[in-house]
Amino acid sequence: MACRSGEVAIKPLFVLSPSASAKLILLAMLSVGMMVTDYHYNHLGVLRSGISVVVYPIKYVASLPARIYNAGSESLSSRKKLLDENSRLRTNHILLGLELQKLAVLEQENVRLRELLSSARQLQEEQILIAELLSIDLDPYRQRIVLNKGTQDGVYEGQPLLGANGIIGQVDKAGPVSSIAILISDPNHALLGVIARSGQRSLVVGTGSNDRLELRHLVNTTDIQVGDLITTSGLDGRYPPDYPVAEITSIQPIAGEAFVKVEARPLTNLSTIRETLLLRNNEEQFPKTAETHAEVR
């Protein structure tokens, strides 16, 4: 539309153009035509291959997040499985170790019981009672143990205690269901022993150490040797005769004196005892007393 001089031309708001439906129909027809042509003549194969080569890096980069996520998930899952398996194996290892320790303890207990039974078979006339330790006093000046037998079981004060290899002490105090025994290693315990080889008698006293006893009042001319066996004499009113007690381990002269210092080791390991035999037929022969070393001196 021509504009008059001095007038501003007005631009139309709507311009006539092909409709969207017409464009869609045209594109659909072109697509169908290209598919039919490609199906019969394969003219677009080269173009399709080229496009695939160009698009592949884009597709690869687009798939990287998913691939990384899947790989990370598998790695975390595998790590968790390995950690769980490791934890299970460690637990099984600990449990097996505990079972082996229990078996070892049972085996040691069986050995101790066999030794006690063997010792019991050697007692012909004596009646015996087996008692177990409830507790032990670790004070070096009080070598005492608590037993699970008392007066209702026939236990009495002064009753001798026997270990797997010999005398270990005697009952000091007897209660209804438990009793306290003093070991031969207690500093306040003493018994009259005899050297089996020579027949020499000596006072055997405790030192507070469970693996060391002392023989008192032996002169340097006494017939005594390292390795000599010490047994009970039966003359002290405490223990029956001829029970093994200790083995002499050291003989040392005392400077300026006529006596010798003699040490012995108890035949029964006092630090490992768990059970003990109580001799039961000596109640009338031996008084109900556990005299102290101080009283004997």
Residue frames as qw, qx, qy, qz and C-alpha x, y, z in Angstrom:
[[0.000, 0.891, 0.455, 0.000, 0.00, 0.00, 0.00],
 [0.424, 0.467, -0.021, 0.776, 1.49, 3.26, -1.13],
 [0.364, -0.612, -0.422, 0.562, 2.07, 5.83, 1.52],
 [0.173, 0.927, 0.201, 0.267, 1.23, 9.38, 1.07],
 [0.423, 0.465, -0.304, 0.716, 3.87, 11.96, 1.62],
 [0.189, -0.479, 0.386, -0.765, 4.30, 12.63, 5.30],
 [0.849, -0.289, 0.032, -0.440, 2.45, 9.50, 6.46],
 [0.241, -0.473, 0.841, -0.109, 4.08, 6.59, 8.39],
 [0.636, 0.103, -0.670, -0.369, 3.70, 3.15, 6.82],
 [0.694, -0.336, 0.441, -0.459, 1.92, 0.64, 9.11],
 [0.201, 0.309, -0.921, -0.122, 3.41, -2.89, 9.12],
 [0.776, -0.216, -0.338, -0.487, 0.80, -5.63, 9.11],
 [0.530, -0.495, 0.592, -0.353, 0.62, -7.76, 12.26],
 [0.794, 0.020, 0.604, -0.062, -0.11, -11.06, 10.51],
 [0.234, 0.534, -0.625, -0.519, 1.66, -12.38, 7.45],
 [0.925, 0.163, 0.030, -0.343, 0.14, -15.14, 5.43],
 [0.043, 0.535, -0.843, -0.048, 2.33, -18.33, 5.59],
 [0.621, -0.022, -0.747, -0.237, 1.86, -22.04, 5.15],
 [0.716, -0.536, 0.080, -0.439, -0.01, -23.57, 8.05],
 [0.306, -0.518, 0.780, -0.172, 1.71, -25.89, 10.58],
 [0.818, 0.130, 0.516, -0.219, -0.45, -28.78, 9.46],
 [0.730, 0.672, -0.105, -0.072, 0.73, -28.37, 5.93],
 [0.116, 0.737, -0.653, 0.128, 4.37, -28.40, 7.09],
 [0.572, -0.286, 0.729, -0.246, 3.80, -31.57, 9.14],
 [0.862, 0.363, 0.307, -0.174, 2.16, -33.35, 6.23],
 [0.546, 0.771, -0.329, -0.004, 5.01, -32.34, 3.93],
 [0.106, -0.632, 0.744, -0.187, 7.69, -33.58, 6.33],
 [0.733, -0.066, 0.628, -0.252, 5.84, -36.85, 6.90],
 [0.829, 0.539, 0.083, -0.121, 5.60, -37.45, 3.17],
 [0.341, 0.771, -0.531, 0.087, 9.32, -36.74, 2.74],
 [0.394, -0.465, 0.755, -0.240, 10.16, -39.13, 5.55],
 [0.836, 0.165, 0.481, -0.206, 8.03, -41.92, 4.11],
 [0.704, 0.694, -0.137, -0.061, 9.51, -41.34, 0.69],
 [0.112, 0.728, -0.661, 0.144, 13.07, -41.51, 2.05],
 [0.585, -0.271, 0.726, -0.241, 12.33, -44.70, 4.00],
 [0.863, 0.379, 0.291, -0.162, 10.80, -46.38, 0.94],
 [0.540, 0.773, -0.333, 0.026, 13.70, -45.33, -1.25],
 [0.130, -0.642, 0.729, -0.199, 16.26, -46.49, 1.33],
 [0.757, -0.087, 0.599, -0.248, 14.48, -49.83, 1.77],
 [0.855, 0.470, 0.214, -0.051, 14.46, -50.61, -1.95],
 [0.633, 0.705, -0.158, 0.277, 17.69, -49.03, -3.13],
 [0.764, -0.469, -0.099, 0.431, 19.79, -48.50, 0.07],
 [0.419, 0.701, 0.013, 0.577, 20.95, -45.12, -1.19],
 [0.282, -0.850, 0.154, -0.418, 21.15, -43.69, 2.36],
 [0.926, -0.265, -0.175, 0.203, 23.39, -46.43, 3.82],
 [0.599, 0.264, -0.180, 0.734, 26.58, -44.44, 3.36],
 [0.140, -0.628, 0.052, -0.764, 24.98, -41.35, 4.87],
 [0.778, -0.554, -0.120, -0.270, 23.65, -43.36, 7.81],
 [0.875, -0.096, -0.208, 0.427, 27.08, -44.88, 8.47],
 [0.358, 0.430, -0.147, 0.815, 28.72, -41.48, 8.38],
 [0.413, -0.651, -0.004, -0.636, 26.18, -40.06, 10.78],
 [0.894, -0.403, -0.197, 0.001, 26.75, -43.05, 13.13],
 [0.721, 0.107, -0.227, 0.646, 30.49, -42.40, 13.16],
 [0.067, 0.516, -0.098, 0.849, 29.94, -38.74, 13.93],
 [0.601, -0.573, -0.078, -0.551, 27.33, -39.41, 16.61],
 [0.843, -0.141, -0.486, 0.182, 29.24, -42.28, 18.38],
 [0.385, 0.153, -0.457, 0.787, 31.54, -40.00, 20.49],
 [0.348, -0.358, 0.074, -0.864, 28.51, -38.01, 21.57],
 [0.839, -0.290, -0.320, -0.332, 26.66, -41.17, 22.56],
 [0.735, 0.011, -0.529, 0.424, 29.75, -42.48, 24.38],
 [0.127, 0.242, -0.367, 0.889, 30.18, -39.24, 26.34],
 [0.560, -0.343, -0.080, -0.750, 26.47, -39.20, 27.13],
 [0.884, -0.227, -0.383, -0.143, 26.66, -42.75, 28.49],
 [0.438, 0.360, -0.599, 0.566, 29.73, -42.09, 30.68],
 [0.358, -0.404, 0.409, -0.736, 27.81, -40.97, 33.82],
 [0.906, -0.129, -0.010, -0.403, 25.72, -44.13, 33.75],
 [0.839, 0.248, -0.441, 0.198, 28.79, -46.34, 33.14],
 [0.197, 0.438, -0.569, 0.668, 30.72, -44.64, 35.94],
 [0.589, -0.345, 0.278, -0.676, 27.75, -44.98, 38.30],
 [0.962, -0.013, -0.169, -0.215, 27.33, -48.67, 37.50],
 [0.683, 0.332, -0.517, 0.394, 31.06, -49.34, 37.92],
 [0.062, -0.449, 0.505, -0.734, 31.13, -47.46, 41.22],
 [0.775, -0.263, 0.125, -0.561, 28.08, -49.32, 42.47],
 [0.943, 0.101, -0.317, 0.015, 29.66, -52.67, 41.58],
 [0.452, 0.417, -0.546, 0.568, 32.92, -51.65, 43.25],
 [0.335, -0.416, 0.417, -0.736, 31.17, -50.54, 46.43],
 [0.904, -0.137, -0.028, -0.404, 29.05, -53.68, 46.45],
 [0.845, 0.222, -0.434, 0.219, 32.13, -55.88, 45.97],
 [0.189, 0.453, -0.542, 0.682, 34.01, -53.99, 48.70],
 [0.599, -0.356, 0.276, -0.662, 31.09, -54.39, 51.11],
 [0.966, -0.008, -0.192, -0.173, 30.92, -58.11, 50.34],
 [0.659, 0.341, -0.511, 0.433, 34.66, -58.45, 50.94],
 [0.107, -0.457, 0.482, -0.740, 34.45, -56.53, 54.23],
 [0.801, -0.251, 0.119, -0.530, 31.51, -58.66, 55.38],
 [0.938, 0.132, -0.317, 0.042, 33.35, -61.84, 54.41],
 [0.412, 0.438, -0.543, 0.586, 36.50, -60.65, 56.16],
 [0.398, -0.426, 0.389, -0.713, 34.53, -59.84, 59.31],
 [0.930, -0.119, -0.043, -0.346, 32.85, -63.25, 59.23],
 [0.826, 0.259, -0.428, 0.260, 36.18, -65.04, 58.78],
 [0.130, 0.478, -0.533, 0.686, 37.76, -63.06, 61.63],
 [0.654, -0.348, 0.251, -0.623, 34.84, -63.93, 63.89],
 [0.975, 0.027, -0.185, -0.120, 35.12, -67.61, 62.97],
 [0.591, 0.418, -0.519, 0.455, 38.88, -67.46, 63.60],
 [0.193, -0.467, 0.493, -0.708, 38.34, -66.01, 67.08],
 [0.840, -0.208, 0.118, -0.487, 35.65, -68.59, 67.88],
 [0.918, 0.190, -0.337, 0.087, 37.87, -71.44, 66.72],
 [0.321, 0.483, -0.559, 0.592, 40.72, -70.06, 68.82],
 [0.488, -0.400, 0.391, -0.670, 38.46, -69.98, 71.87],
 [0.957, -0.042, -0.074, -0.276, 37.34, -73.55, 71.21],
 [0.745, 0.339, -0.478, 0.320, 40.96, -74.68, 70.96],
 [0.002, -0.483, 0.542, -0.687, 41.77, -72.93, 74.24],
 [0.748, -0.282, 0.218, -0.559, 38.81, -74.63, 75.91],
 [0.958, 0.123, -0.257, -0.034, 39.99, -78.00, 74.60],
 [0.484, 0.446, -0.551, 0.513, 43.49, -77.30, 75.90],
 [0.332, -0.442, 0.457, -0.697, 42.08, -76.38, 79.32],
 [0.909, -0.127, 0.047, -0.394, 39.97, -79.54, 79.39],
 [0.842, 0.288, -0.417, 0.186, 42.98, -81.62, 78.41],
 [0.196, 0.465, -0.580, 0.639, 45.05, -80.08, 81.21],
 [0.602, -0.342, 0.320, -0.647, 42.21, -80.65, 83.66],
 [0.966, 0.034, -0.176, -0.184, 42.01, -84.30, 82.59],
 [0.614, 0.387, -0.549, 0.414, 45.75, -84.66, 83.17],
 [0.153, -0.445, 0.520, -0.713, 45.40, -83.18, 86.67],
 [0.808, -0.201, 0.156, -0.532, 42.48, -85.46, 87.50],
 [0.914, 0.186, -0.360, 0.029, 44.35, -88.52, 86.23],
 [0.364, 0.429, -0.601, 0.568, 47.31, -87.58, 88.41],
 [0.437, -0.364, 0.419, -0.707, 45.03, -87.15, 91.42],
 [0.931, -0.047, -0.035, -0.360, 43.31, -90.47, 90.76],
 [0.759, 0.326, -0.507, 0.247, 46.68, -92.14, 90.33],
 [0.058, 0.420, -0.599, 0.679, 47.76, -90.69, 93.66],
 [0.681, -0.253, 0.239, -0.644, 44.48, -91.82, 95.23],
 [0.931, 0.091, -0.318, -0.152, 44.99, -95.39, 94.03],
 [0.514, 0.366, -0.628, 0.455, 48.29, -95.50, 95.88],
 [0.320, -0.359, 0.499, -0.722, 46.48, -94.81, 99.19],
 [0.388, -0.068, -0.914, -0.098, 45.55, -98.21, 100.52],
 [0.267, -0.427, -0.784, 0.363, 43.97, -97.70, 103.95],
 [0.008, -0.288, -0.209, 0.934, 43.24, -93.98, 103.90],
 [0.272, 0.719, 0.639, 0.023, 39.84, -92.62, 102.96],
 [0.274, -0.091, 0.197, 0.937, 40.04, -89.61, 100.68],
 [0.238, 0.803, 0.485, -0.252, 37.83, -86.72, 99.68],
 [0.446, 0.261, 0.335, 0.788, 38.38, -84.67, 96.52],
 [0.030, -0.829, -0.337, 0.446, 37.89, -80.92, 96.93],
 [0.488, 0.593, 0.270, 0.581, 38.09, -78.09, 94.41],
 [0.318, -0.213, -0.183, 0.906, 39.61, -74.65, 94.96],
 [0.104, 0.856, 0.506, -0.018, 37.14, -71.79, 95.22],
 [0.146, 0.963, -0.117, 0.195, 39.76, -69.05, 95.63],
 [0.807, -0.029, -0.209, 0.551, 43.40, -68.50, 96.51],
 [0.274, -0.939, -0.014, 0.206, 45.11, -65.84, 98.62],
 [0.712, 0.559, -0.067, 0.420, 47.95, -64.25, 96.66],
 [0.272, -0.908, 0.258, -0.188, 49.41, -62.43, 99.65],
 [0.601, 0.441, -0.622, 0.238, 53.06, -63.59, 99.95],
 [0.077, -0.335, 0.712, -0.612, 52.63, -63.66, 103.72],
 [0.639, 0.067, 0.550, -0.533, 49.44, -65.74, 103.59],
 [0.268, 0.204, -0.830, -0.445, 49.57, -68.80, 101.37],
 [0.431, 0.176, 0.736, -0.492, 45.95, -69.90, 101.88],
 [0.231, -0.068, -0.725, -0.645, 43.31, -71.51, 99.67],
 [0.571, 0.051, 0.391, -0.720, 39.54, -71.88, 100.02],
 [0.021, 0.014, -0.971, -0.239, 38.03, -75.32, 99.31],
 [0.537, -0.153, -0.299, -0.774, 34.46, -76.23, 98.36],
 [0.682, -0.264, -0.682, -0.013, 34.16, -78.86, 101.11],
 [0.241, -0.580, 0.354, -0.693, 33.27, -78.30, 104.77],
 [0.278, -0.235, 0.812, -0.457, 32.31, -80.04, 107.98],
 [0.787, 0.200, 0.268, -0.519, 29.14, -81.45, 106.44],
 [0.781, 0.472, -0.392, -0.117, 31.43, -83.36, 104.06],
 [0.932, -0.276, -0.111, 0.208, 33.57, -84.65, 106.90],
 [0.477, 0.576, -0.243, 0.617, 36.28, -81.99, 106.74],
 [0.622, -0.736, -0.206, 0.172, 37.97, -81.11, 110.04],
 [0.018, 0.947, -0.309, 0.087, 40.65, -78.66, 111.16],
 [0.406, -0.596, 0.687, 0.087, 44.15, -80.04, 110.81],
 [0.879, 0.268, 0.393, -0.039, 43.13, -82.44, 108.03],
 [0.400, -0.395, 0.544, 0.623, 46.08, -83.08, 105.65],
 [0.609, 0.700, 0.030, -0.370, 45.87, -82.01, 102.00],
 [0.631, -0.175, 0.636, 0.410, 47.49, -84.07, 99.29],
 [0.409, 0.667, -0.253, -0.570, 48.32, -82.97, 95.75],
 [0.885, 0.388, -0.198, -0.164, 49.18, -85.07, 92.72],
 [0.672, 0.430, -0.506, 0.327, 52.78, -85.56, 93.90],
 [0.472, -0.035, -0.639, 0.606, 52.72, -85.06, 97.64],
 [0.256, -0.675, -0.545, 0.426, 51.63, -83.11, 100.71],
 [0.227, 0.546, 0.218, 0.776, 50.54, -79.52, 100.00],
 [0.155, -0.385, 0.269, -0.869, 49.09, -78.31, 103.32],
 [0.185, -0.323, -0.891, 0.258, 46.33, -78.84, 105.87],
 [0.209, -0.737, -0.489, -0.417, 42.91, -77.45, 106.77],
 [0.200, 0.169, -0.407, 0.875, 43.20, -74.40, 109.00],
 [0.368, 0.153, 0.427, -0.811, 39.52, -73.49, 109.46],
 [0.029, -0.219, -0.919, -0.328, 36.54, -75.66, 108.54],
 [0.419, 0.095, 0.161, -0.889, 33.09, -74.22, 107.91],
 [0.706, 0.211, 0.563, -0.374, 29.85, -76.06, 107.12],
 [0.783, 0.566, 0.252, -0.047, 30.18, -75.91, 103.32],
 [0.572, 0.716, -0.243, 0.318, 33.73, -74.63, 102.74],
 [0.768, -0.553, -0.004, 0.324, 37.08, -74.55, 104.45],
 [0.199, 0.921, -0.329, 0.057, 40.34, -72.60, 104.48],
 [0.951, -0.096, 0.001, 0.292, 43.60, -74.49, 104.11],
 [0.173, -0.886, 0.370, 0.218, 47.15, -73.33, 104.78],
 [0.840, 0.484, -0.230, 0.082, 49.77, -74.37, 102.23],
 [0.851, -0.301, -0.031, 0.430, 53.19, -75.71, 103.14],
 [0.495, 0.399, 0.061, 0.770, 54.66, -72.58, 101.50],
 [0.282, -0.884, -0.182, -0.326, 52.98, -70.25, 104.02],
 [0.250, 0.568, -0.526, 0.581, 55.58, -68.53, 106.27],
 [0.498, -0.409, 0.454, -0.615, 53.54, -69.58, 109.31],
 [0.969, 0.002, -0.060, -0.240, 53.49, -73.25, 108.37],
 [0.032, 0.601, -0.795, 0.077, 56.00, -75.86, 109.50],
 [0.967, -0.081, -0.069, -0.233, 56.17, -79.64, 109.48],
 [0.477, -0.580, 0.655, 0.086, 58.68, -82.16, 110.73],
 [0.811, 0.489, -0.239, -0.213, 60.14, -83.81, 107.66],
 [0.736, -0.395, 0.515, 0.192, 62.68, -86.55, 107.15],
 [0.295, 0.633, -0.589, -0.407, 65.31, -86.96, 104.44],
 [0.956, 0.079, 0.017, -0.283, 64.34, -90.27, 102.87],
 [0.728, 0.470, -0.465, 0.182, 67.90, -91.30, 101.94],
 [0.318, 0.371, -0.649, 0.583, 69.59, -90.67, 105.28],
 [0.507, -0.541, -0.667, 0.071, 66.70, -90.60, 107.76],
 [0.269, -0.071, -0.290, 0.916, 67.80, -87.17, 109.04],
 [0.045, -0.782, -0.621, 0.028, 64.88, -85.16, 110.43],
 [0.234, -0.008, 0.010, 0.972, 64.46, -81.42, 109.92],
 [0.198, 0.656, 0.485, -0.543, 61.89, -78.69, 110.36],
 [0.286, 0.293, 0.584, 0.701, 60.48, -77.76, 106.93],
 [0.044, 0.651, 0.394, -0.648, 59.03, -74.22, 106.90],
 [0.448, 0.740, 0.438, 0.246, 57.37, -72.07, 104.26],
 [0.426, -0.170, 0.077, 0.885, 59.00, -68.96, 102.83],
 [0.277, 0.664, 0.209, -0.662, 56.03, -67.18, 101.25],
 [0.322, 0.472, -0.589, -0.572, 57.13, -68.38, 97.82],
 [0.891, 0.068, 0.196, -0.404, 55.08, -71.23, 96.39],
 [0.878, 0.381, -0.280, 0.070, 58.15, -72.91, 94.89],
 [0.396, 0.478, -0.583, 0.523, 60.59, -72.65, 97.79],
 [0.762, -0.615, -0.166, -0.114, 60.77, -74.18, 101.29],
 [0.135, 0.702, -0.592, 0.372, 63.54, -74.05, 103.89],
 [0.848, -0.238, -0.457, 0.122, 64.98, -76.79, 106.09],
 [0.208, -0.842, 0.273, -0.416, 65.98, -75.47, 109.51],
 [0.614, -0.617, 0.456, -0.184, 68.54, -76.53, 112.13],
 [0.966, 0.201, 0.008, 0.163, 70.79, -78.66, 109.92],
 [0.433, -0.743, 0.367, 0.356, 74.51, -78.57, 110.74],
 [0.408, 0.723, -0.453, -0.326, 77.16, -78.54, 108.05],
 [0.095, -0.343, 0.934, 0.034, 78.08, -82.16, 108.80],
 [0.708, 0.223, 0.476, -0.473, 74.60, -83.45, 108.01],
 [0.324, 0.000, 0.845, 0.425, 74.39, -86.17, 105.36],
 [0.421, 0.710, 0.402, -0.397, 72.34, -84.24, 102.82],
 [0.356, -0.058, 0.601, 0.713, 72.52, -83.83, 99.04],
 [0.388, 0.344, -0.141, -0.844, 70.82, -81.83, 96.32],
 [0.545, 0.080, -0.677, -0.487, 68.01, -83.97, 94.93],
 [0.079, -0.056, -0.920, 0.381, 67.26, -85.71, 98.23],
 [0.402, -0.482, -0.576, -0.523, 63.58, -86.46, 98.81],
 [0.125, -0.143, 0.578, -0.794, 61.88, -85.07, 101.92],
 [0.449, -0.380, -0.741, -0.324, 58.90, -86.98, 103.33],
 [0.519, -0.631, 0.075, -0.572, 56.63, -86.52, 106.33],
 [0.159, 0.327, -0.851, 0.380, 57.90, -88.06, 109.56],
 [0.607, -0.433, -0.601, -0.290, 54.53, -88.58, 111.22],
 [0.543, -0.254, -0.558, 0.574, 56.01, -87.29, 114.49],
 [0.060, 0.111, -0.102, 0.987, 54.64, -83.74, 114.46],
 [0.185, 0.441, 0.730, -0.489, 51.00, -84.59, 115.13],
 [0.342, 0.543, -0.065, -0.764, 50.03, -83.05, 111.80],
 [0.639, 0.453, -0.443, -0.436, 50.70, -85.41, 108.92],
 [0.974, -0.098, 0.201, -0.046, 50.81, -89.19, 108.55],
 [0.452, -0.579, 0.551, 0.396, 54.28, -90.64, 107.87],
 [0.513, -0.055, 0.725, 0.456, 56.05, -91.35, 104.59],
 [0.452, 0.798, 0.398, -0.004, 54.20, -88.89, 102.34],
 [0.574, 0.184, 0.162, 0.781, 56.48, -87.03, 99.87],
 [0.105, -0.857, -0.278, 0.420, 56.80, -83.29, 100.45],
 [0.226, 0.936, -0.196, -0.188, 59.69, -81.68, 98.58],
 [0.889, 0.214, 0.003, 0.405, 63.05, -82.13, 96.88],
 [0.446, -0.710, 0.084, 0.538, 66.23, -80.40, 98.05],
 [0.583, 0.761, 0.163, 0.235, 67.46, -77.87, 95.49],
 [0.276, 0.770, -0.289, 0.497, 70.17, -75.86, 97.29],
 [0.782, -0.510, -0.210, 0.290, 72.69, -76.34, 100.11],
 [0.321, 0.740, -0.179, 0.563, 74.75, -73.31, 101.17],
 [0.597, -0.268, -0.493, 0.573, 77.03, -72.98, 104.22],
 [0.178, -0.949, -0.184, -0.184, 76.39, -70.00, 106.49],
 [0.462, 0.536, -0.381, 0.595, 79.56, -67.97, 107.12],
 [0.046, -0.438, 0.548, -0.711, 80.74, -68.13, 110.71],
 [0.720, -0.198, 0.322, -0.581, 78.11, -70.67, 111.76],
 [0.261, -0.206, 0.942, 0.035, 77.92, -74.43, 112.04],
 [0.577, 0.448, 0.609, -0.308, 74.61, -74.58, 110.18],
 [0.194, 0.021, 0.658, 0.727, 73.80, -74.72, 106.47],
 [0.468, 0.372, 0.136, -0.790, 71.02, -73.01, 104.55],
 [0.207, 0.084, 0.934, 0.279, 69.00, -75.68, 102.77],
 [0.488, 0.299, 0.007, -0.820, 66.22, -74.93, 100.30],
 [0.303, 0.141, 0.935, 0.121, 63.74, -77.33, 98.75],
 [0.357, 0.061, -0.365, -0.858, 61.04, -77.23, 96.08],
 [0.659, 0.093, 0.541, -0.514, 57.56, -78.69, 96.76],
 [0.300, 0.003, 0.889, 0.347, 56.90, -81.75, 94.61],
 [0.231, 0.694, 0.676, 0.090, 53.45, -80.41, 93.75],
 [0.206, 0.270, 0.166, 0.926, 53.30, -77.13, 91.85],
 [0.070, -0.515, -0.647, 0.557, 51.35, -75.03, 94.33],
 [0.128, 0.392, -0.084, -0.907, 50.68, -72.25, 91.81],
 [0.377, 0.106, -0.632, -0.669, 48.66, -74.49, 89.47],
 [0.019, 0.178, 0.960, -0.217, 46.61, -76.71, 91.77],
 [0.429, -0.189, -0.290, -0.834, 42.88, -76.77, 91.05],
 [0.847, -0.332, -0.269, -0.316, 41.88, -79.83, 93.05],
 [0.006, 0.519, -0.756, 0.398, 43.21, -81.52, 96.17],
 [0.701, -0.220, -0.673, -0.083, 42.78, -84.76, 98.10],
 [0.382, -0.597, 0.391, -0.587, 41.87, -84.61, 101.79],
 [0.416, 0.073, -0.891, 0.167, 42.97, -87.59, 103.90],
 [0.560, -0.471, -0.150, -0.665, 40.04, -88.56, 106.11],
 [0.846, -0.293, -0.446, 0.003, 41.22, -91.21, 108.55],
 [0.529, 0.176, -0.443, 0.702, 43.58, -89.15, 110.68],
 [0.312, -0.711, -0.105, -0.622, 41.07, -87.21, 112.78],
 [0.795, -0.599, -0.069, -0.068, 41.63, -89.25, 115.92],
 [0.847, -0.032, -0.067, 0.526, 45.35, -89.84, 115.40],
 [0.367, 0.181, -0.004, 0.913, 46.11, -86.16, 114.72],
 [0.035, -0.571, -0.520, 0.634, 44.52, -83.33, 116.73],
 [0.286, 0.805, 0.455, 0.250, 42.24, -80.75, 115.12],
 [0.275, -0.850, 0.053, 0.447, 44.89, -78.07, 115.00],
 [0.679, 0.597, 0.072, 0.420, 47.02, -76.21, 112.51],
 [0.528, -0.703, -0.026, 0.476, 49.78, -74.83, 114.69],
 [0.369, 0.924, -0.099, 0.031, 51.70, -71.93, 113.26],
 [0.720, 0.384, -0.317, 0.484, 55.39, -71.73, 112.59],
 [0.079, -0.658, 0.350, -0.662, 55.67, -69.21, 115.40],
 [0.801, -0.441, 0.174, -0.365, 54.15, -71.72, 117.82],
 [0.968, 0.098, -0.141, 0.185, 56.52, -74.46, 116.67],
 [0.438, 0.559, -0.358, 0.607, 59.49, -72.19, 117.15]]
